[in-house]
């Protein structure tokens, strides 16, 4: 069986795209985060469960599936996608401007931590060992394997806690700490996040923020921290159960709230999503309630970094292609990283 490479959810009774995976048939066809899928092969999706919808999206490799989408206030968008056996490349990288390492992390699996380590080393060599820092792009990263996300955060943090896992009973709470070593070797990091940064990706964001290892830039993350187990049933099916949730190392709740970036991007190249188009966990029917209803402030940026705080308003999405020259968030991240490097040099001198 093959698929089209996108992560979906049910929101207000509608089948909605959280994120298409990099390089997938869905991404190549132009599917965007927040798109509502009205029909699959001309069958309405309004009465489907999430499992049923995911099953309809899958099929034999090479077969086609027809989707009807709605994007914002636009009319119906009809797409025909070819299903492919898709293997997500979770890490990719390149050198920006001769001395900045750009790292795109699109998901988390057993290969991610090693790929991140190998890519950072490759970027150093390609720059002639002139890197001044890294941009870690976690936008539209829907998460993945919990242990792989922990290992990825650990690769970037030399010491400190990575995450707090809370089971159904207080006695089941445990902290997971970093082990020595940092693949970025202490260079400054700017992490890009948005409303498609979800689940295990938010674990990494929280670890970077609370350990003051990175400046986060963009818009608020999705807001889901549930840890699920898949229990097989006798009829060949399975049931998905929430067995725990996680918080950031400093105890900030993610569930239903998301994580605010340290630096909020406000630009003409960002378009506001219309009312009801936000795809945050708190908006979903049956979303887990956050036990801590107090407002959680964003983590403080390192001294010397300045930008407009993220406003509490409708979420925004970049209209430029992510990671391209028309990507305003990336442009601003590069400026911030150069500023941090300059501050570091002055402090050292």
Buried (B, 14 or more C-beta within 10 A) or exposed (E): EBBBBBBBBBBEEBBBBBBBBBBBBBBBBEBBBBBBBBBBEEEEBEEBEEEEBBEBBEBEEEEEBEBBBBBBEEEEBEBEBBBBEBEBBBBBBBBBEEBBBBBBBBBBBEBBBEBBBBBBEBBBEBBEEEBBBBBBBBBBBBBBBBBBBBBBBBBBBBEBBBBBBBEEEEEEEEEBEBEEEBBBEEBBBBBBBBBBBBBBBBBBBBBBBBBBBBBBBBBBBBBBBBBEEEEEEEEEEEEEEEBBBBBBBEEBBBBBBBBBBBBBBBBEBBEEBEEEBBBBBBBBEEBBEBEBEEEBEBBEBBEEBEBEBBEEEEBBBBEBEBBEEEBBBBBBBBEBBBBBBEBBEEEEE
